[in-house]
Amino acid sequence: MSCVLLSNLVEVKTETINKSLALSILLGDALHNFCDGVFIGVAFSLCDTATALTIMAVTLYHEIAQELADFFLLTRHAGFTKTRALLYNFLSGLSVMLGGIIVLSTEMSEMSIGVLLALASGVYLHIAACECMPRVINIVSNSSERLLLLVMFAVGAVPISLTLLNHTHCEAHSH
């Protein structure tokens, strides 16, 4: 009886792990979070406090949806248990701190920041186009589901787009 109780407490998943999918999600997430840390660090070092806080808030907002998507991909398609997905997702999320620390302790050129953004977005475009979209196409079967997908896309895209309404560049303070 104690074995049965113990097995109910411990999460066991017998499916095989899709290592290539998990690796692409976690590495892409780590690079993406690193870049977020870079941009937050740049905002706090070059922008006024209100702009830096806005950049941080928008970053946190988009991270919620992105981390949930990573969690569902890791648990439903990569074969991770919930506990393992949470742990690995948390560990890849720590790279945001690394990005912030590096940018605040060194001077990064605009070119370096641009390259980091291009790499992070390229990884996510690859995951979206090659891993996620085929799965979505296979499960969407009617117009109401397609409408729901469009609404969910808008929920993620509109807030990011709204930041462009008051688009400004922060400049280094002259000393």
CYANA upper distance limits for C-alpha pairs under 8 A (distance plus 0.5 A):
  1 MET  CA      5 LEU  CA      6.86
  2 SER  CA      6 LEU  CA      6.47
  3 CYS  CA      7 SER  CA      6.54
  4 VAL  CA      8 ASN  CA      6.80
  5 LEU  CA      9 LEU  CA      6.98
  6 LEU  CA     10 VAL  CA      6.85
  7 SER  CA     11 GLU  CA      7.98
  7 SER  CA     12 VAL  CA      8.30
 11 GLU  CA     81 THR  CA      7.62
 11 GLU  CA     83 THR  CA      8.37
 12 VAL  CA     81 THR  CA      7.80
 13 LYS  CA     79 GLY  CA      8.33
 13 LYS  CA     80 PHE  CA      8.17
 13 LYS  CA     81 THR  CA      6.69
 15 GLU  CA     79 GLY  CA      6.43
 16 THR  CA     79 GLY  CA      6.48
 17 ILE  CA     22 ALA  CA      8.38
 17 ILE  CA     78 ALA  CA      5.96
 17 ILE  CA     79 GLY  CA      5.01
 17 ILE  CA     80 PHE  CA      6.90
 18 ASN  CA     22 ALA  CA      6.69
 18 ASN  CA     77 HIS  CA      7.88
 18 ASN  CA     78 ALA  CA      5.09
 18 ASN  CA     79 GLY  CA      6.74
 19 LYS  CA     23 LEU  CA      6.35
 19 LYS  CA     78 ALA  CA      7.46
 20 SER  CA     24 SER  CA      6.62
 21 LEU  CA     25 ILE  CA      6.64
 21 LEU  CA     78 ALA  CA      6.49
 21 LEU  CA    131 GLU  CA      8.21
 22 ALA  CA     26 LEU  CA      6.53
 22 ALA  CA     74 LEU  CA      6.71
 22 ALA  CA     78 ALA  CA      6.07
 23 LEU  CA     27 LEU  CA      6.31
 24 SER  CA     28 GLY  CA      6.21
 24 SER  CA    123 VAL  CA      8.31
 24 SER  CA    127 ILE  CA      7.89
 25 ILE  CA     29 ASP  CA      6.39
 25 ILE  CA     70 ASP  CA      7.19
 25 ILE  CA     74 LEU  CA      8.33
 25 ILE  CA    127 ILE  CA      7.83
 26 LEU  CA     30 ALA  CA      6.50
 26 LEU  CA     88 TYR  CA      7.88
 26 LEU  CA     89 ASN  CA      7.42
 26 LEU  CA     92 SER  CA      6.66
 27 LEU  CA     31 LEU  CA      6.63
 27 LEU  CA     92 SER  CA      7.86
 28 GLY  CA     32 HIS  CA      6.46
 28 GLY  CA    120 ALA  CA      6.99
 28 GLY  CA    123 VAL  CA      6.09
 28 GLY  CA    124 TYR  CA      7.00
 29 ASP  CA     33 ASN  CA      6.44
 29 ASP  CA     70 ASP  CA      8.47
 29 ASP  CA     92 SER  CA      6.82
 29 ASP  CA     93 GLY  CA      7.67
 30 ALA  CA     34 PHE  CA      6.49
 30 ALA  CA     92 SER  CA      5.09
 30 ALA  CA     93 GLY  CA      6.55
 30 ALA  CA     94 LEU  CA      8.21
 30 ALA  CA     95 SER  CA      6.14
 30 ALA  CA     96 VAL  CA      8.18
 31 LEU  CA     35 CYS  CA      6.74
 31 LEU  CA     95 SER  CA      7.86
 31 LEU  CA    116 LEU  CA      8.48
 31 LEU  CA    119 LEU  CA      8.38
 31 LEU  CA    120 ALA  CA      6.21
 32 HIS  CA     36 ASP  CA      6.79
 32 HIS  CA    117 LEU  CA      8.32
 32 HIS  CA    120 ALA  CA      5.44
 32 HIS  CA    121 SER  CA      7.96
 33 ASN  CA     37 GLY  CA      6.73
 33 ASN  CA     92 SER  CA      8.10
 33 ASN  CA     93 GLY  CA      6.47
 33 ASN  CA     94 LEU  CA      8.16
 33 ASN  CA     95 SER  CA      6.20
 33 ASN  CA     96 VAL  CA      5.11
 33 ASN  CA     99 GLY  CA      8.22
 34 PHE  CA     38 VAL  CA      6.80
 34 PHE  CA     95 SER  CA      5.31
 34 PHE  CA     96 VAL  CA      4.92
 34 PHE  CA     97 MET  CA      7.75
 34 PHE  CA     98 LEU  CA      6.91
 34 PHE  CA     99 GLY  CA      5.03
 34 PHE  CA    100 GLY  CA      8.09
 35 CYS  CA     39 PHE  CA      6.70
 35 CYS  CA     96 VAL  CA      7.57
 35 CYS  CA     99 GLY  CA      6.70
 35 CYS  CA    113 ILE  CA      8.33
 35 CYS  CA    116 LEU  CA      6.66
 35 CYS  CA    117 LEU  CA      6.84
 35 CYS  CA    120 ALA  CA      7.74
 36 ASP  CA     40 ILE  CA      6.59
 36 ASP  CA     59 THR  CA      7.42
 36 ASP  CA     96 VAL  CA      6.53
 36 ASP  CA     99 GLY  CA      7.68
 36 ASP  CA    100 GLY  CA      8.46
 37 GLY  CA     41 GLY  CA      6.42
 37 GLY  CA     95 SER  CA      7.98
 37 GLY  CA     96 VAL  CA      4.75
 37 GLY  CA     97 MET  CA      6.43
 37 GLY  CA     98 LEU  CA      7.44
 37 GLY  CA     99 GLY  CA      4.79
 37 GLY  CA    100 GLY  CA      4.72
 37 GLY  CA    101 ILE  CA      8.32
 38 VAL  CA     42 VAL  CA      6.57
 38 VAL  CA     96 VAL  CA      8.06
 38 VAL  CA     99 GLY  CA      5.09
 38 VAL  CA    100 GLY  CA      5.45
 38 VAL  CA    102 ILE  CA      7.93
 38 VAL  CA    103 VAL  CA      6.13
 38 VAL  CA    113 ILE  CA      8.00
 39 PHE  CA     43 ALA  CA      6.51
 39 PHE  CA    100 GLY  CA      8.09
 39 PHE  CA    113 ILE  CA      8.47
 40 ILE  CA     44 PHE  CA      6.76
 40 ILE  CA     52 ALA  CA      7.39
 40 ILE  CA     55 ILE  CA      7.14
 40 ILE  CA     56 MET  CA      6.44
 40 ILE  CA    100 GLY  CA      7.05
 41 GLY  CA     45 SER  CA      6.65
 41 GLY  CA     99 GLY  CA      8.02
 41 GLY  CA    100 GLY  CA      5.17
 41 GLY  CA    101 ILE  CA      7.89
 41 GLY  CA    103 VAL  CA      6.27
 41 GLY  CA    104 LEU  CA      6.33
 42 VAL  CA     46 LEU  CA      6.31
 42 VAL  CA     47 CYS  CA      8.13
 42 VAL  CA    100 GLY  CA      8.44
 42 VAL  CA    103 VAL  CA      7.04
 42 VAL  CA    104 LEU  CA      7.79
 43 ALA  CA     47 CYS  CA      5.56
 43 ALA  CA     48 ASP  CA      8.30
 43 ALA  CA     51 THR  CA      7.70
 43 ALA  CA     52 ALA  CA      5.23
 43 ALA  CA     55 ILE  CA      7.59
 43 ALA  CA    170 CYS  CA      7.87
 44 PHE  CA     48 ASP  CA      7.75
 44 PHE  CA     49 THR  CA      7.30
 44 PHE  CA     52 ALA  CA      5.73
 45 SER  CA    104 LEU  CA      7.48
 45 SER  CA    172 ALA  CA      8.44
 46 LEU  CA    170 CYS  CA      6.15
 46 LEU  CA    171 GLU  CA      6.22
 46 LEU  CA    172 ALA  CA      5.62
 46 LEU  CA    173 HIS  CA      7.18
 47 CYS  CA     51 THR  CA      6.61
 47 CYS  CA     52 ALA  CA      6.43
 47 CYS  CA    170 CYS  CA      5.48
 47 CYS  CA    171 GLU  CA      7.34
 47 CYS  CA    172 ALA  CA      8.34
 48 ASP  CA     52 ALA  CA      6.74
 48 ASP  CA    170 CYS  CA      8.48
 49 THR  CA     53 LEU  CA      6.54
 50 ALA  CA     54 THR  CA      6.67
 51 THR  CA     55 ILE  CA      6.71
 52 ALA  CA     56 MET  CA      6.68
 53 LEU  CA     57 ALA  CA      6.56
 54 THR  CA     58 VAL  CA      6.65
 55 ILE  CA     59 THR  CA      6.58
 56 MET  CA     60 LEU  CA      6.66
 57 ALA  CA     61 TYR  CA      6.63
 58 VAL  CA     62 HIS  CA      6.79
 58 VAL  CA    159 PRO  CA      8.03
 58 VAL  CA    160 ILE  CA      7.55
 59 THR  CA     63 GLU  CA      6.60
 60 LEU  CA     64 ILE  CA      7.01
 61 TYR  CA     65 ALA  CA      7.88
 62 HIS  CA     66 GLN  CA      6.78
 62 HIS  CA    156 GLY  CA      7.32
 62 HIS  CA    160 ILE  CA      8.32
 63 GLU  CA     67 GLU  CA      6.27
 64 ILE  CA     68 LEU  CA      6.69
 65 ALA  CA     69 ALA  CA      6.66
 65 ALA  CA    156 GLY  CA      7.87
 66 GLN  CA     70 ASP  CA      6.73
 67 GLU  CA     71 PHE  CA      6.60
 67 GLU  CA     89 ASN  CA      7.86
 68 LEU  CA     72 PHE  CA      6.75
 69 ALA  CA     73 LEU  CA      6.64
 70 ASP  CA     74 LEU  CA      6.51
 70 ASP  CA     89 ASN  CA      7.98
 71 PHE  CA     75 THR  CA      6.63
 71 PHE  CA     82 LYS  CA      8.43
 71 PHE  CA     85 ALA  CA      6.47
 71 PHE  CA     86 LEU  CA      7.42
 71 PHE  CA     89 ASN  CA      7.58
 72 PHE  CA     76 ARG  CA      6.15
 72 PHE  CA     77 HIS  CA      8.16
 73 LEU  CA     77 HIS  CA      5.71
 73 LEU  CA     78 ALA  CA      6.76
 74 LEU  CA     78 ALA  CA      5.12
 74 LEU  CA     79 GLY  CA      6.79
 74 LEU  CA     80 PHE  CA      6.00
 74 LEU  CA     85 ALA  CA      6.41
 75 THR  CA     79 GLY  CA      5.90
 75 THR  CA     80 PHE  CA      5.20
 75 THR  CA     81 THR  CA      6.33
 75 THR  CA     82 LYS  CA      6.62
 75 THR  CA     85 ALA  CA      6.93
 76 ARG  CA     80 PHE  CA      8.04
 80 PHE  CA     84 ARG  CA      6.44
 80 PHE  CA     85 ALA  CA      6.17
 81 THR  CA     85 ALA  CA      6.55
 82 LYS  CA     86 LEU  CA      6.61
 83 THR  CA     87 LEU  CA      6.67
 84 ARG  CA     88 TYR  CA      6.59
 85 ALA  CA     89 ASN  CA      6.32
 86 LEU  CA     90 PHE  CA      6.47
 87 LEU  CA     91 LEU  CA      6.71
 88 TYR  CA     92 SER  CA      6.64
 89 ASN  CA     93 GLY  CA      6.58
 90 PHE  CA     94 LEU  CA      7.01
 91 LEU  CA     95 SER  CA      8.13
 94 LEU  CA     98 LEU  CA      7.53
 95 SER  CA     99 GLY  CA      6.75
 96 VAL  CA    100 GLY  CA      6.80
 97 MET  CA    101 ILE  CA      6.55
 98 LEU  CA    102 ILE  CA      6.57
 99 GLY  CA    103 VAL  CA      6.72
100 GLY  CA    104 LEU  CA      6.59
101 ILE  CA    105 SER  CA      6.52
102 ILE  CA    106 THR  CA      6.42
103 VAL  CA    107 GLU  CA      6.87
103 VAL  CA    108 MET  CA      6.90
108 MET  CA    112 SER  CA      6.68
108 MET  CA    113 ILE  CA      7.38
109 SER  CA    113 ILE  CA      7.03
110 GLU  CA    114 GLY  CA      6.62
111 MET  CA    115 VAL  CA      6.64
112 SER  CA    116 LEU  CA      6.79
113 ILE  CA    117 LEU  CA      6.83
114 GLY  CA    118 ALA  CA      6.68
115 VAL  CA    119 LEU  CA      6.67
116 LEU  CA    120 ALA  CA      6.70
117 LEU  CA    121 SER  CA      6.59
118 ALA  CA    122 GLY  CA      6.48
119 LEU  CA    123 VAL  CA      6.81
120 ALA  CA    124 TYR  CA      7.01
121 SER  CA    125 LEU  CA      6.57
122 GLY  CA    126 HIS  CA      6.67
123 VAL  CA    127 ILE  CA      6.82
124 TYR  CA    128 ALA  CA      6.49
125 LEU  CA    129 ALA  CA      6.47
126 HIS  CA    130 CYS  CA      6.26
126 HIS  CA    131 GLU  CA      8.12
127 ILE  CA    131 GLU  CA      5.61
127 ILE  CA    132 CYS  CA      6.86
128 ALA  CA    132 CYS  CA      5.34
128 ALA  CA    133 MET  CA      6.36
129 ALA  CA    133 MET  CA      5.89
129 ALA  CA    134 PRO  CA      8.07
130 CYS  CA    134 PRO  CA      7.32
131 GLU  CA    135 ARG  CA      7.52
132 CYS  CA    136 VAL  CA      6.78
133 MET  CA    137 ILE  CA      6.60
134 PRO  CA    138 ASN  CA      6.77
135 ARG  CA    139 ILE  CA      6.99
136 VAL  CA    140 VAL  CA      6.54
140 VAL  CA    145 GLU  CA      6.48
140 VAL  CA    146 ARG  CA      7.13
141 SER  CA    145 GLU  CA      7.42
141 SER  CA    146 ARG  CA      8.44
142 ASN  CA    146 ARG  CA      7.02
143 SER  CA    147 LEU  CA      6.63
144 SER  CA    148 LEU  CA      6.69
145 GLU  CA    149 LEU  CA      6.76
146 ARG  CA    150 LEU  CA      6.81
147 LEU  CA    151 VAL  CA      6.71
148 LEU  CA    152 MET  CA      6.66
149 LEU  CA    153 PHE  CA      6.66
150 LEU  CA    154 ALA  CA      6.77
151 VAL  CA    155 VAL  CA      6.72
152 MET  CA    156 GLY  CA      7.06
153 PHE  CA    157 ALA  CA      6.54
154 ALA  CA    158 VAL  CA      5.95
155 VAL  CA    159 PRO  CA      7.75
156 GLY  CA    160 ILE  CA      7.69
157 ALA  CA    161 SER  CA      6.63
158 VAL  CA    162 LEU  CA      6.55
159 PRO  CA    163 THR  CA      7.25
160 ILE  CA    164 LEU  CA      8.08
161 SER  CA    165 LEU  CA      8.14
163 THR  CA    167 HIS  CA      7.10
